[in-house]
Amino acid sequence: IIKHEWFKRPNPGQKIIPLAERKLGIDFPEKEQILSLMYTLEEHRNKLIYGKPSEVALEAILKAFDKLHSIIKEKMKDLGEEIE
């Protein structure tokens, strides 16, 4: 089970290991970039679900999602799996 709350962006200078790192506890290619994109999506999820996000916010979220999707798609293809 992966929960969205795990992807709250850590505070700068935080001494405790970020929640996503503690819960997942694994290393994988492009981990930092993937987590950064997940943090961006989590930061804006409430506005997407419950509010009215600005056009700029929507573009930033869509860009982050598209980048995350392309990374995952590429990694899955390397493993012999195709996703759309």
C-alpha positions, 0 to 999 in steps of 0.5 A: 500500500502506498499512501499519498501522505507519504509524498509531502515534501520534506522541509529544507534542512529536515533532520529526519529522513523523509516519510517516503524514504522511510516507508519505501526504503528501496533504491531505484533508478531516478529515485530523486527525480521521481520523488520530486515529481511526486512531491509536486503532485502531492502539494497541489492535490487538494486544489485539484480535488476540492478547489479551483486551481489556477491555469498556471498551477494546472500547467505545472501539475500536468507537466510534472505528471507527464514527466513522471508518466514518461519516466515510469513508461520508459522503466517499464519498457526496459522491463518488457512491459508496455503501458499507455 
